[in-house]
């Protein structure tokens, strides 16, 4: 099962993936006990056909699992140690690192099942930990895989390219947990010992601090109908929480033990009892 650090903080997996990844199945298969208890989940995303699904590690293979428990085995993610995933209904992106000595990598898919690598960093131990709105955040890593220096990459018409980051130097020791595009730029979240720090940017390069969310570890951000929604877990007792930036936080209609997986548009994703459930995002 996933622990609190993996679910809520979006940290690296504690072990490398095992075994080769076979081609994906032609049709969904019923969920097994293993599928109902994934070792790690990268998050939730919206597929091009409109479904909200979870990308999870099942027995060393990355699989897509829907709310009904049906499983599709992915291809193209052999050796991937994934941390976050997003989908805008057209294109899906997953980020993390190649397992072993980590190398930050971005993968892309048009169906959420078949993936291809589109960007890999070279020369440093690194990992991407959050992706959204065509922007990926990560870190150069210390040997214990702790964040050392912030890195970012942006999707352009010619592919993914690294971009400079200004204004986030004081968060270099934190892992970014979520990022989303807004009507006038982006918002990025990172979690410290007291809660979630938030920054905004108009150009994806220069970032400005905004009011933080104390006491909650944010796992997902999404801009919906002009509001930036968030989901996470309370840091003391892991209570599920959701809300809108600059508005009140609320308890979503999910079980008390549900762990936040992120947002797929207006749907929040949660893992409870080893299974994916979703709820409508608050306004």
C-alpha positions in Angstrom: 0.0 0.0 0.0 1.1 3.6 -0.4 2.3 5.4 2.6 1.4 9.0 3.6 4.6 10.4 2.1 4.0 8.9 -1.3 0.3 9.8 -1.4 0.3 13.2 0.0 3.8 14.7 -0.7 4.3 13.1 -4.1 7.8 11.8 -3.1 9.9 9.3 -5.0 9.0 5.6 -4.8 11.0 3.6 -2.1 12.1 0.9 -4.5 12.9 0.5 -8.2 10.4 -1.0 -10.5 10.8 -4.7 -11.1 10.5 -6.6 -14.4 9.8 -5.7 -18.0 6.6 -3.9 -18.9 4.5 -5.9 -21.4 2.3 -4.4 -24.1 -1.0 -3.1 -22.9 -4.1 -5.2 -23.1 -6.5 -4.7 -26.0 -9.4 -4.4 -23.5 -9.8 -3.7 -19.8 -9.5 -6.7 -17.5 -11.3 -7.2 -14.2 -9.5 -5.8 -11.1 -7.5 -8.4 -9.1 -6.5 -8.1 -5.4 -3.2 -6.7 -6.6 -4.8 -4.1 -8.7 -7.0 -3.1 -5.8 -3.9 -2.5 -3.7 -1.4 -0.7 -5.9 2.1 -0.1 -4.5 2.2 3.5 -5.8 -0.1 5.8 -7.6 1.3 8.7 -9.8 -2.1 10.4 -9.7 -5.3 10.8 -11.6 -6.0 12.3 -15.0 -8.7 12.7 -17.6 -8.4 10.6 -20.7 -9.3 11.7 -24.2 -12.6 9.8 -23.9 -13.5 11.8 -20.8 -12.9 9.1 -18.1 -11.1 10.0 -14.8 -8.6 7.2 -14.1 -5.6 6.5 -11.9 -2.1 5.7 -13.1 -0.6 3.2 -10.6 2.2 0.7 -10.1 0.8 -2.8 -9.9 3.5 -5.5 -9.3 6.2 -3.5 -11.1 4.0 -2.5 -14.1 2.3 0.8 -14.7 -1.4 0.4 -15.2 -4.5 2.6 -15.7 -7.3 1.8 -13.3 -10.8 3.3 -13.5 -13.4 3.7 -10.7 -14.9 0.4 -11.5 -11.6 -1.4 -10.9 -10.9 -2.3 -14.6 -7.2 -2.4 -15.4 -5.3 -1.5 -18.6 -1.6 -2.3 -18.7 0.4 0.6 -20.2 3.3 0.4 -22.6 6.2 2.7 -23.0 6.9 3.2 -19.3 9.5 0.5 -18.8 12.0 1.7 -16.1 9.8 4.7 -15.2 9.5 5.9 -11.6 6.5 8.1 -11.9 5.4 10.8 -9.5 2.7 12.8 -11.2 0.4 12.7 -14.2 -2.0 15.0 -15.9 -4.4 15.0 -18.9 -6.3 17.8 -20.6 -8.6 15.6 -22.5 -6.3 15.6 -25.6 -2.8 14.9 -24.4 -1.6 13.2 -21.2 1.8 13.8 -19.5 3.5 11.8 -16.8 6.7 12.9 -15.0 9.2 11.4 -12.6 12.6 9.8 -13.4 14.2 6.8 -14.9 14.6 4.3 -12.1 18.0 3.5 -10.6 20.3 6.5 -10.6 17.4 9.0 -11.3 17.2 11.1 -14.4 14.3 13.5 -14.7 12.0 12.5 -17.6 8.7 13.5 -19.2 6.4 11.0 -21.0 3.5 11.8 -23.3 0.4 9.9 -24.4 -2.6 10.5 -26.6 -4.7 7.8 -25.0 -3.3 7.4 -21.5 -2.2 3.8 -22.2 0.6 4.0 -24.8 3.4 6.4 -23.7 6.6 7.8 -25.2 9.5 9.6 -23.7 9.6 13.2 -24.8 12.2 14.8 -22.6 15.1 13.5 -20.5 17.6 15.6 -18.5 21.3 14.6 -18.6 24.3 15.2 -16.4 22.7 15.4 -13.0 20.7 13.2 -10.6 17.2 14.7 -10.9 13.5 14.0 -10.9 10.3 15.8 -12.0 7.6 15.7 -9.3 4.7 17.8 -10.7 3.2 18.5 -14.1 0.3 20.6 -15.4 -0.5 23.2 -18.0 2.5 22.3 -20.1 4.9 22.9 -17.3 6.9 20.4 -15.3 8.7 21.0 -12.0 11.3 18.9 -10.3 14.7 19.0 -8.5 18.3 18.2 -8.8 18.7 15.6 -6.0 21.0 14.9 -3.1 22.2 11.3 -2.8 19.3 10.5 -0.4 16.9 11.8 -3.1 16.1 15.0 -1.2 15.5 18.1 -3.3 18.5 20.3 -3.7 17.9 22.8 -6.6 14.7 23.5 -8.4 14.4 22.6 -12.1 11.6 23.2 -14.6 10.7 22.3 -18.2 8.1 23.8 -20.5 6.2 22.4 -23.4 6.8 24.3 -26.6 5.8 23.8 -30.3 9.1 22.1 -30.8 9.1 19.9 -27.7 9.9 20.2 -24.0 12.7 22.5 -23.1 14.2 23.4 -19.7 13.5 26.9 -18.5 15.1 29.1 -15.8 13.3 29.5 -12.4 13.4 32.7 -10.5 11.8 33.5 -7.1 11.7 29.9 -5.8 15.2 29.7 -4.4 14.0 29.5 -0.8 11.9 26.4 -1.7 14.8 24.5 -3.3 14.7 22.0 -0.5 11.1 21.2 -1.1 9.5 19.0 -3.7 6.8 20.5 -5.9 3.6 18.6 -5.5 1.2 20.2 -8.0 1.1 22.8 -10.8 -1.7 24.1 -13.0 -2.2 26.7 -15.7 -4.6 29.5 -15.0 -6.1 32.3 -17.2 -3.0 34.5 -16.5 -0.2 32.1 -15.9 0.5 29.2 -13.5 0.3 28.2 -9.8 2.7 25.8 -8.2 2.5 24.1 -4.8 5.2 22.6 -2.6 4.8 21.1 0.9 6.9 22.0 4.0 6.6 20.8 7.6 3.8 23.3 8.3 1.6 23.1 5.1 1.7 24.1 1.5 3.6 27.1 0.0 2.2 28.5 -3.2 3.7 30.7 -6.0 2.2 32.2 -9.1 3.9 33.2 -12.4 2.7 34.9 -15.6 5.6 33.6 -17.8 6.6 30.3 -16.1 10.0 31.7 -15.2 9.6 34.4 -12.6 7.5 33.3 -9.5 5.9 35.3 -6.7 4.8 34.0 -3.3 1.1 34.0 -2.6 -0.8 33.2 0.7 0.1 29.7 1.9 -2.3 26.9 3.0 -1.2 26.0 6.5 -1.9 22.5 7.9 -2.6 20.8 4.6 -0.4 19.0 2.1 -1.8 19.8 -1.3 -1.6 17.0 -3.9 -3.5 18.5 -6.8 -4.3 21.9 -8.4 -6.7 22.7 -11.2 -8.2 25.8 -12.7 -11.9 25.4 -13.2 -14.4 28.1 -14.2 -12.0 30.9 -13.1 -11.2 29.3 -9.7 -8.1 27.4 -8.7 -9.2 24.3 -6.9 -7.0 22.2 -4.7 -7.1 18.8 -3.0 -4.9 17.3 -0.2 -4.8 15.8 3.3 -4.7 17.5 6.6 -1.1 17.1 7.9 -1.9 16.0 11.5 -4.5 13.4 11.0 -4.6 13.0 7.2 -8.3 14.2 7.0 -9.3 14.6 3.3 -9.6 18.3 2.4 -10.5 20.3 -0.7 -11.0 23.9 -1.4 -10.5 26.9 -3.7 -7.6 29.3 -3.3 -8.6 32.4 -1.3 -11.8 30.6 -0.1 -12.7 28.2 2.7 -11.5 24.6 2.8 -14.0 21.8 3.1 -14.3 18.1 3.8 -15.2 16.3 0.5 -17.8 13.6 0.3 -15.2 10.8 0.5 -14.3 8.3 3.3 -12.2 9.7 6.2 -9.2 7.5 5.3 -9.1 8.7 1.6 -5.7 9.9 0.4 -5.7 12.6 -2.2 -4.4 11.7 -5.6 -5.0 15.0 -7.4 -7.5 16.7 -9.7 -8.7 15.8 -13.2 -10.5 18.9 -14.3 -13.6 19.3 -12.0 -13.2 15.8 -10.5 -11.0 15.1 -7.5 -9.4 11.7 -7.2 -8.9 9.7 -4.0 -7.6 6.3 -2.9 -9.5 4.5 -0.2 -9.6 0.8 0.5 -7.2 0.3 -2.3 -9.6 1.7 -4.9 -10.0 4.9 -6.8 -13.0 7.1 -6.1 -13.8 10.6 -7.4 -15.8 13.5 -6.2 -16.9 16.8 -7.7 -14.5 19.6 -6.9 -15.9 22.3 -4.6 -16.6 25.9 -5.8 
